[in-house]
Amino acid sequence: MARNFTDDDRNKPVVTADGDRIGTINDVNDDHATIDREENESLTDKVKDMLGWDDDDSNELRSEHVDSYDDDQIRLRQSR
């Protein structure tokens, strides 16, 4: 369900397809958002690779990685 990020998405938690929280939306800019990533040892290399993340604390999320948006959270697509 690709759509541009909006100001309403700020401060929403971002979760994997399995429901594991990986961070919070900090800033939005059309088709991408900046996430303040939580220290989460369970964040797999597969998810990091899908999102193009390295080891810094703030990372970019693109709308194409999102499966759904709702009032409480943003859920990522299933990694392949």
C-alpha positions in Angstrom: 0.0 0.0 0.0 2.5 2.6 -1.2 1.5 6.2 -0.4 3.5 9.3 0.5 4.3 9.8 4.2 2.3 12.6 5.9 2.8 14.8 9.0 0.3 12.4 10.7 2.9 9.7 10.5 5.4 11.5 12.7 6.1 9.8 16.0 4.4 6.6 15.0 6.1 3.3 15.7 7.4 1.3 12.8 7.1 -2.5 13.1 8.2 -5.4 11.0 5.7 -7.7 9.3 6.0 -9.9 12.3 5.1 -7.0 14.7 8.6 -6.4 16.1 9.1 -2.7 16.8 12.2 -1.3 15.0 11.9 2.5 15.6 9.8 5.6 15.4 9.1 8.0 12.5 11.0 11.2 13.2 10.6 13.2 10.0 8.7 12.8 6.7 9.3 14.0 3.2 6.9 12.6 0.6 8.1 9.1 -0.3 10.5 8.7 2.5 10.7 9.1 6.2 13.5 9.2 8.8 13.4 6.7 11.6 15.0 6.9 15.0 15.9 3.3 15.3 15.6 1.5 18.6 18.5 -0.5 20.0 17.1 -3.8 18.9 19.4 -6.8 18.7 16.7 -8.8 17.1 16.6 -6.6 14.0 17.9 -9.0 11.5 20.5 -8.4 8.8 17.8 -9.4 6.3 15.5 -6.5 7.3 18.5 -4.1 7.4 19.5 -5.2 3.9 16.0 -4.8 2.6 15.9 -1.2 3.9 19.5 -0.4 3.0 20.4 0.4 6.6 23.9 0.4 8.0 24.9 0.9 11.7 24.1 4.5 12.3 21.2 5.5 14.6 18.8 7.2 12.2 17.7 5.6 8.9 15.5 6.2 5.9 12.3 4.3 5.2 10.9 4.5 1.7 7.1 4.2 1.1 7.7 1.1 -1.1 8.9 -0.8 2.1 5.5 -0.2 3.8 2.7 -2.7 3.8 0.2 -0.7 5.8 -0.4 2.5 7.6 -2.9 2.9 10.4 -3.6 5.2 13.4 -1.2 3.4 15.7 1.7 2.2 13.6 3.4 1.7 10.3 3.9 -2.0 9.3 6.7 -3.0 6.9 6.3 -5.5 4.1 7.4 -9.0 4.6 11.1 -9.3 3.8 12.0 -11.8 1.1 
